[in-house]
């Protein structure tokens, strides 16, 4: 088989799988979290939370999430903003709204793309770590996609897992978790410790 023919067959299989997942998703009941996002504690690992104003109606329309959480957590000398969006079901060909799009849309320039390692269930998972700027404000944005089974940093890999989970496990729920902190020395250690707690809380929320 020529390379061109192989690519044509592969493309056809991917389109067929996408169609099958979309048809299955139309008949599937949305997944309900075992614990609503609002039940994530206000006190976590020395941090104390407070509720932030919700996104605007336009932002919520673009986000199209089934539920969300927006809080600021503080400890002496530190503060961070936590945002979580949960999607009870997703269709193939659709994707959760990426911070790569919403951060610039909110006036933030992403000037350094990077990653960090997050301990989760006995292993180290890669998450995104971006340096962002808005005027004179420099911040760090950590974010990842989390499902029942895994933590994912890459949007395209997330779409692949969406296909396989829908076909083999019968669920397509997922979430985006984003933490934004001032870009100061030694902030990574505290932020990643907090992120580890949040990943564990989200893992418990998905369990049924």
C-alpha positions in Angstrom: 0.0 0.0 0.0 1.4 3.4 -0.9 1.9 6.1 1.7 -0.9 8.2 0.1 -3.3 5.2 0.3 -2.4 4.5 3.9 -3.1 8.1 4.9 -6.4 8.0 3.1 -7.4 4.8 4.9 -6.2 6.2 8.3 -8.2 9.4 7.7 -11.3 7.4 6.8 -11.0 5.3 10.0 -10.6 8.4 12.1 -13.6 10.0 10.5 -15.6 6.9 11.0 -14.5 6.7 14.7 -15.4 10.3 15.2 -18.9 9.8 13.7 -19.4 6.7 15.9 -18.4 8.6 19.0 -20.7 11.5 18.2 -23.7 9.2 17.6 -22.9 7.4 20.9 -22.6 10.7 22.8 -26.0 11.8 21.6 -27.5 8.8 23.4 -25.4 8.9 26.5 -26.5 10.5 29.7 -24.2 13.3 31.0 -21.9 12.2 33.8 -22.7 13.7 37.2 -19.8 14.4 39.6 -19.8 12.4 42.7 -19.1 15.6 44.6 -20.0 19.0 43.2 -17.2 21.5 42.6 -18.6 23.7 45.3 -17.7 21.0 47.9 -14.0 21.5 47.4 -13.0 22.9 50.8 -12.3 26.5 51.4 -9.3 25.5 53.6 -6.7 23.5 51.8 -3.1 22.8 52.9 -2.7 26.1 54.8 -4.6 28.1 52.1 -7.9 29.9 52.8 -10.3 30.4 49.9 -12.9 33.1 49.0 -15.3 33.1 46.1 -14.5 35.3 43.1 -17.1 37.0 40.9 -18.3 34.6 38.1 -17.2 35.2 34.5 -19.3 37.4 32.4 -22.3 36.0 30.5 -20.3 36.2 27.3 -17.4 34.3 28.8 -19.8 31.7 30.2 -21.3 31.3 26.7 -17.9 30.7 25.2 -16.8 28.4 28.0 -20.0 26.3 27.7 -19.2 24.4 30.9 -21.8 22.4 32.9 -20.4 23.8 36.2 -17.5 25.9 37.3 -15.6 27.1 40.4 -13.8 30.4 40.7 -11.9 31.2 43.9 -9.0 33.0 45.4 -6.9 31.2 47.9 -4.5 33.0 50.3 -1.8 32.1 52.8 0.7 34.5 54.5 2.7 36.2 51.7 1.0 34.2 48.9 -2.2 34.3 46.9 -3.5 32.4 43.8 -6.6 32.2 41.7 -8.2 28.9 41.0 -10.6 28.2 38.2 -12.2 24.9 37.3 -14.7 24.2 34.5 -16.4 20.8 34.3 -18.0 19.2 31.2 -20.4 16.4 31.8 -20.1 15.2 28.3 -18.2 16.1 25.2 -18.6 15.2 21.5 -15.8 14.2 19.2 -14.8 17.2 17.1 -15.5 19.5 20.0 -13.1 20.5 22.7 -13.0 22.3 26.0 -12.1 26.0 25.7 -8.3 26.1 26.0 -6.5 28.7 28.2 -4.3 29.3 25.2 -7.3 31.1 23.7 -9.0 32.5 26.7 -5.9 34.1 28.3 -5.1 36.3 25.3 -8.8 37.0 24.9 -8.7 38.4 28.5 -5.7 40.7 27.7 -2.9 38.4 28.8 0.2 37.8 26.6 1.7 34.3 26.8 5.4 35.0 26.5 6.9 31.7 27.7 5.4 28.3 27.2 6.6 25.6 29.5 5.6 22.6 31.7 5.8 21.3 35.2 5.5 17.8 36.9 2.5 17.2 39.1 2.4 14.2 41.4 -0.8 12.3 41.0 -1.8 8.8 42.2 1.8 7.6 42.5 3.2 9.0 39.3 4.3 12.3 37.8 2.1 13.9 35.2 3.0 16.8 33.0 0.9 20.0 33.2 1.3 23.3 31.5 3.2 26.2 33.0 3.0 29.5 31.1 4.5 32.9 31.9 1.9 35.5 31.1 1.9 39.3 31.2 -0.8 42.0 31.2 0.8 45.5 31.3 3.1 45.6 34.2 1.6 42.4 35.8 3.6 39.2 35.4 1.9 36.0 36.4 2.4 32.2 36.1 -0.5 30.1 34.8 -0.6 26.4 35.5 -3.3 24.4 33.9 -4.3 20.8 32.9 -7.2 18.7 31.7 -8.4 16.1 34.1 -10.8 13.2 33.6 -11.8 10.2 35.6 -8.7 8.4 34.6 -5.9 10.8 33.9 -4.3 14.2 33.8 -3.4 15.6 30.4 -1.5 18.7 29.3 -1.8 18.5 25.6 -5.1 19.4 23.9 -4.6 17.1 20.9 -3.8 14.1 23.2 -6.9 15.0 25.1 -9.0 14.6 21.9 -7.4 11.2 21.2 -8.3 10.0 24.7 -11.8 11.4 24.2 -12.2 9.0 21.3 -10.8 6.0 23.1 -12.7 6.7 26.4 -16.0 7.1 24.6 -15.5 3.9 22.6 -14.1 1.7 25.3 -15.4 3.1 28.6 -18.6 4.9 27.6 -17.8 8.3 29.2 -16.5 11.6 27.9 -16.7 13.9 30.9 -13.7 16.1 31.7 -12.5 19.3 33.3 -10.1 22.2 32.9 -8.1 23.2 36.0 -6.3 26.5 36.0 -4.2 28.2 38.7 -2.8 31.7 38.2 -0.2 33.2 40.6 2.1 36.2 40.7 5.4 35.4 39.2 7.7 35.6 42.2 10.7 33.7 43.3 10.1 30.2 44.8 6.4 30.3 44.0 6.5 27.1 42.0 6.9 24.9 45.1 3.9 26.3 46.9 1.7 26.4 43.8 2.5 22.8 42.8 1.8 21.6 46.3 -1.6 23.3 46.1 -2.1 21.9 42.6 -1.4 18.4 43.9 -4.2 18.9 46.5 -6.6 20.1 43.9 -5.8 17.2 41.5 -6.6 14.8 44.4 -9.9 16.7 45.1 -10.9 16.5 41.5 -10.0 12.8 41.4 -12.4 12.3 44.3 -15.1 14.3 42.6 -15.0 12.0 39.6 -15.1 8.8 41.6 -18.5 7.0 41.6 
